[in-house]
Amino acid sequence: MEDRRRHDRTGSGETGCSRRRFLAYSAAGPLALAAVGQAPPRRAAPGTTRQDFVVQETPSRYFSHRGNGSEEMKWGPVGGYGDLIPNDRFYIHNRARPPHIDRSSWRLEITGDAVSRPRSFSYADLLALPQVTLRRTLDCGANCSAFFPELPPSGDGRWLPTGYTQWHFGAVGAAEWTGVRVRDVLAAAGLGHAVDVRFTGLDEIATPEGTVHYSEVVPAGKALRDDSLLVHHMNGADLPADHGYPLRALMSGWGANTAVKWLGTIEASVRRLPPQGPQRNQVLIGPSYPTPVRPTVGRVRSALELDDGVTLPPGDHTLHGRAWSGAGTIDRVDVAIERLIAPGRWMPEMPWRGATLLTPPEPLIWVRFEVPWQGARPGRYRVMSRARDKAGNVQPRPADVPWNQHGLGYDGHAPLYLTVLPPRTMP
C-alpha cells in the first residue's frame, strides 16, 4: 500500500481483456459509490440540487442531474460560450467527494520499476518544468449512453440491462489546458523502458470490495506523447475542485476516463499492469464482441446547441451545433430533420444537408457548425447531426451502433426532439 501521509486532506488504440473476468464484474452490477470523509453540508443555491459528490453549485439552467456526482452540461446555453466551456458550466463526473487538498503540502509521487530515481514533486517543482498549453475536447467514454437500448436488440438473455449513468449528449466539454508533459516528469525520475503507466488519484471510492482510489493504466506509448499532460490550469485558472485540483491527467484524444483527477501517484512499469477499481468495467462486452475490448480513442460525435424538447416559433431558423472526434479533426457535418405525421411515422422535412463549419480545423477540439432551416411549420420534429473526421470515421445510424453491456462508445446520430408552435398557443 503506497504511503499517502504526505497528502494533507484537511485543506482547501484498443486492447483485449479476459472475457470471463469481465463478465463476472458485469454481473456484479455497477459500483456502489459512497463518499468518505465528507465536508460539512453546504447550502444549495435556488435551482440547484446539492450532491455530496459535487462541490460547486449546479443550477438546473445549466446542468441536468444524472446521479450523485454526475452533472451533465445542457446544450441550450452553449451557443453563448464561445469555443471553450466556462469552468463552472463544464460537465462533472465524480465517483466520490473531491478530496480536500492543501497544495502547499501536496506531493505527486513517481514510483515503479521503470524509473531509477523514484521521487516526489511539489506543485512548485512542476511549475519549474516546461509548460504546455493545449485546447482539447474532453469527452466521457460513456457520453450518449442513454441512447443504447437497455438490452441488446438481439434479445440475448445472457446480458443485464445497461444501467449506469444515463448520459445524453452533454458529458463533454472543451477547455484550454495548461500543464507539463508526462514524459518530462518521468524523465526527471530516471525513466527507462516503460510498458505501462498507472495514474492514481486521491479520491476515495467506496465499493463492495472496500475503498479504492480511482486509477487508469495507460500504455507508455500514449502516456509519453507530446500532448499527454499533467494539467494544473483550466481556461487560465486553477483547476476547480470538481475537475481535479491541483493536478489531473490529460490524454489528448482519449476518453475522459483516462483524465485522472486529484493525482497523487504515477507508477511506471516495465511490464503490463492490471486494471483496478472502476477501470475493470471500462470494456466493450456484448453479443457483438467475441472478446472484451478496451476503448481508448474518443468516438466521432456531434450535438446541436438546443435542449431536448425545446419549443421554437414557426419561421426561419439557423441551427447551430458542435462536432468532435478523438481520431482527428472534423471535416464534414450533415443535418437532417424529420416531421411526425402520425404516431410512430416520421417523414423527411429536410433531407441530409451539409452544414457550414464555422471554425478552422484544429486537432482534437470540436468544430462549430450551422445550417439554415427555413419555413419551420407547427409540429413535432426530430433533428439529427452526422459528423465525419479526417480519419474517415462517420457517425452511423443508431440501429447500427453495436450494443455493449456498459453503455460505452455510443457514436450514432441520435435524434434531438423539438416542437414548433406559434407563441399564441403557449400557456
HELIX and SHEET records of a PDB file:
HELIX    1   1 ARG A   19  ALA A   27  1                                   9    
HELIX    2   2 GLY A   76  GLY A   80  5                                   5    
HELIX    3   3 ASN A   87  ARG A   89  5                                   3    
HELIX    4   4 TYR A  123  LEU A  127  1                                   5    
HELIX    5   5 SER A  145  PHE A  147  5                                   3    
HELIX    6   6 VAL A  182  ALA A  188  1                                   7    
HELIX    7   7 ALA A  220  ALA A  223  1                                   4    
HELIX    8   8 ALA A  241  HIS A  243  5                                   3    
HELIX    9   9 ALA A  256  THR A  258  5                                   3    
HELIX   10  10 GLY A  277  ASN A  281  5                                   5    
HELIX   11  11 PRO A  398  ASP A  400  5                                   3    
HELIX   12  12 PRO A  423  THR A  425  5                                   3    
SHEET    1   A 3 THR A  15  GLY A  16  0                                        
SHEET    2   A 3 TYR A 289  ARG A 294 -1                                        
SHEET    3   A 3 LEU A 284  GLY A 286 -1                                        
SHEET    1   B 3 PHE A  63  GLY A  67  0                                        
SHEET    2   B 3 SER A  70  MET A  73 -1                                        
SHEET    3   B 3 ILE A  92  HIS A  93 -1                                        
SHEET    1   C 5 ARG A 119  PHE A 121  0                                        
SHEET    2   C 5 LEU A 108  THR A 111 -1                                        
SHEET    3   C 5 LEU A 263  SER A 269  1                                        
SHEET    4   C 5 ASP A 196  GLY A 201 -1                                        
SHEET    5   C 5 SER A 215  PRO A 219 -1                                        
SHEET    1   D 4 VAL A 132  ASP A 139  0                                        
SHEET    2   D 4 VAL A 172  ARG A 181 -1                                        
SHEET    3   D 4 SER A 228  MET A 234 -1                                        
SHEET    4   D 4 ALA A 237  ASP A 238 -1                                        
SHEET    1   E 4 VAL A 132  ASP A 139  0                                        
SHEET    2   E 4 VAL A 172  ARG A 181 -1                                        
SHEET    3   E 4 SER A 228  MET A 234 -1                                        
SHEET    4   E 4 ARG A 248  MET A 251 -1                                        
SHEET    1   F 2 ILE A 205  THR A 207  0                                        
SHEET    2   F 2 GLY A 210  VAL A 212 -1                                        
SHEET    1   G 4 ARG A 301  LEU A 304  0                                        
SHEET    2   G 4 GLY A 315  TRP A 324 -1                                        
SHEET    3   G 4 VAL A 367  ALA A 376 -1                                        
SHEET    4   G 4 THR A 356  LEU A 357 -1                                        
SHEET    1   H 5 THR A 311  LEU A 312  0                                        
SHEET    2   H 5 LEU A 416  VAL A 420  1                                        
SHEET    3   H 5 GLY A 379  ASP A 389 -1                                        
SHEET    4   H 5 ILE A 330  ALA A 342 -1                                        
SHEET    5   H 5 ARG A 345  GLY A 354 -1                                        
END                                                                             
